[in-house]
Structures are given as C-alpha cells and as structure tokens.
Amino acid sequence: MPFPKDFLWGGATAANQFEGAWDVDGKGPSVSDMCTNGTHTTPKRITAQLEPGTLYPSHEAIDFYHHYEEDIALFAEMGFKCFRLSINWTRIFPTGMEEEPNEAGLAFYDKVFDCCKAHNIEPLVTISHYEMPYALVEKYNGWEGRACIAYFEKYCHVIFERYKDKVKYWLTFNEVNSGTTKLGNVLSTSTVKGYTGPITEVPDSPQARYQALHHQFVASARVVKYAHEHYPNFKLGNMICFITSYPYTCKPEDILEAQHQMRNMNWYCSDVQVRGEYPYYAKKFWEQNNIHIQMEEGDLAELKEGTVDFYTFSYYMSNCVGVDTGAAETDGNIVSGLKNPYLEASEWGWQIDPVGLRYTLNEIYDRYRIPMMVVENGLGARDEKGSDGKIHDSYRIDYLRKHIEQMKLAVEEDGVDLMGYTPWGCIDLVSASTGEMAKRYGFIYVNKFDDGTGDLSRERKDSFYWYQKVIATNGEEL
Ligand code: BGP
C-alpha cells in the first residue's frame, strides 16, 4: 500500500470563494467581499466602497451556506475522509473588533461540522483564508497594524473552544507566503487601506508587507502555542503557496537566482513557522530592501514557542527563473516566471509539472522532517457540457492522476511522510486570482456563471466517479 491506511483523501475550499451569504445572519464584509470579478486578461478590482450595480462574486458565490448538506453528502459519496474548509472570520466577528462573537455565525459552522461528522469526514479548518474583516483593513491597514494580532487571537480562542470536540486539524493562515509578493497586499496581508483599483496595480510597500507578515507570524505562533497548551489533541499546520522554481539553465547565475527565489518565496515563511526562527539571510534581505521590522520584546521567543505540527502547501505549477535568459514569461499562482520548454501550461498560463510535486515533497521533507499534506492541487479549466449534457473532464483526471502518481513515488520510493491530499475546489467555486467562475476545478459542476446567473444546481463530472474509485482503492487504481 503506497498510502497509509488512514490517508486523508478529500478536497479543499475557502469560505469566501464558495459560501456566499456574505451579509446573512450578521456577517460583516471581508476583504474578499470588496473584490469584483475579472478574467485572465482583465484583473479583478478591489473597491474601498461597494459600487452599486457591480458584481462581487463572493456575495453569492456557489451558496454553500444554503447547500452545505447537499454538498457534504456529495463529498461523502466520493468517499472523502477529509474536507478542508475555512471559517469566515467576519461571520464570527463581523468587524473583527466586537467584544462578543456572533452566535449565528458560530451556529452555522456547528451545523457544517456536525454534518461532516455524520458522514465520517474529518474537517481540516483554515482559520484565515483571504477573509480578513474589511473593518480591520480600514482601521489598521490590515496586518500592518499590530493590534490585529490580539483580534486574531481572540477569534481563535473562540473557535477553538466552540469546536474543540468537532475539529482536530487547523491551519493558521492560507498561503501565508503570498505576503512576500505584491499581489499578497490585497487578500493576504490586506495592506490595502483605501485603495480602489485593479489588484495588480495596488500601491506596494515592502515595508508594510513584511511588517504585516511579521505580525501574522507572531499571531500564528501565539495561537499554535495556546492550542498546544489548552487542546492537546489539536494538530496545527502552516500553509504555503509552494512555487517550485527551477534554474532556466545550468549557468551558475541561474542556479543562484533559483536559490534566491526558493528562499524568498517559500522558505522565508516556513522557516519561521516550522523552525521557529527567521532564516539567517532575512536580516541581509531586510537591509538590502530598506525594510525595518518593528519587533516587540519577546516576539522572537514566541516564534520559537509556536511551531507547527505539520506542513501543508498548495502545489499547482512550477516555473523557471534565470538571469538574462531572453526566455518568454508565463503566468503562475501569485507569481509569474519563465516558460519551461519541457512543460505545458493551462489556459491561465500555469505550467503543469507533476514530477515537480515529487521533487517538492522531497525538498520540504528533507528540510523539516515533519508530516506533510498537499492541501491544494488541481487544474483550473473551462468545462463544456457534452452532447449528453454531462461534463467529460478527462483533462482534469489526467492532471490529477499524474500528480497522484508522483505523490505515490515520493511516498513509496523516497519515503516522505505524507498525511493526505485535498485537491482544490472539489466543487466549482470562485477563482481567487480572477474572480471568475469559468476557471473551474471541481469534481462537482455548479451551474453558476461569470455574469452571476445560474440556478446553482450541482452535477457530477466524470472526475467525480474517477476520484471515488481512487479513494476507494486508496490510490491503487488511478
Ligand atoms: C490558491 C488559493 C486558493 C485558490 C487556488 C487556485 O492560491 O489558496 O484560494 O483559489 O489558489 O487559484 P485560482 O482560484 O486563482 O485559480
């Protein structure tokens, strides 16, 4: 058996991308609720005020809020052992700053977790997945404000206590390392106070972003420590948007550039959350980029005390980097890179690299030696109905099959410790980067379209039945 008997097969989602009901039962607006839709070529916008007549895709999304029973039953039908979802911070604390939590919001997740339990599905909860209360953005420029640490702690204490018997696996911040990139300003560090415009043109201050990241690290470490002390059965993980960067050639300068990119993009954040300390090159990096991190006494000790139990990451693509290569650029998740002549790309320019997943699993395990989980992976693609009215998504099956094959090799041949696999967007949902519905990942098709129309009905794609078989055979039959 390549995969352990209790391997966590499942799927992943995020509240802001699928719940909808953005202002129902006392929920407040999050940073995602202020984002319009866009496309691959026309970036989505964030607006400081909601604009009448503009479509905000998170507002209805696919309305999991009112379809959760049906959706979780479909996940169960596929055989899910695990379901990754996030809690919408603004359902619990609508502005982030209330004294008391919103009971209706808490009650909603009780129902969701109970439903998971009824189907023997283990929830894996992301505490913050691009859903910072917009009121905190307005007041503190998002995570740049140190006060957000305490608000986040309070939110965590409430949800830990409330769901202590229902949830065991927690991730603090989704793709925390997106804060190392300019795009991270909007959804991740949420250092976007007062800005209205395309998310690609957000005014960037590396000072604000890296300060915000520091606050997220302290917040993460504090709640990890708190959870370990109060809820010994909990397992806390980090979550990294892993961008595997290869040198474009064997020219030594390209090798150095790739090392540089892997450090800044991937290791900078996970070293803090796994090793409990900034990497040695961080100081030089700050100096060279005129970044002055304000730390309070005790911050560094706290980072050391709040290290995670397992390492999770998203993996969709890889890219190449190099110096004066003249190579063409291609898009990718959060960052773009150079085209790799050996790889094909999705319609959105993300280069498909299953072997890179095996390489990545080994790189991470070699460095940290803690259990890992692939909590996002998948192919964003347009789905067209066949003449029989069904979705025959062989391209998606092909993508997933090849990635699972490589996971298998990493486990079986190389010996990495892999806990589970939750492919992204197990049910079609709103794209984080573009706000589209057209970029679909699901095993389950949702009748919802970019113009906001659609009756929200759910249908099984071919990949649904394929994944059902994969899970039933614990990855033997691909
Ligand atoms: C990750 C995010 C998700 C998700 C996924 C796919 O970066 O954690 O929220 O959306 O990427 O990206 P997209 O939706 O842009 O295709």
Residues whose N, C-alpha, C, O or C-beta is under 5 A from the ligand:
A	BS01	BGP	A14 E175 G380 V430 S431 A432 S433 T434
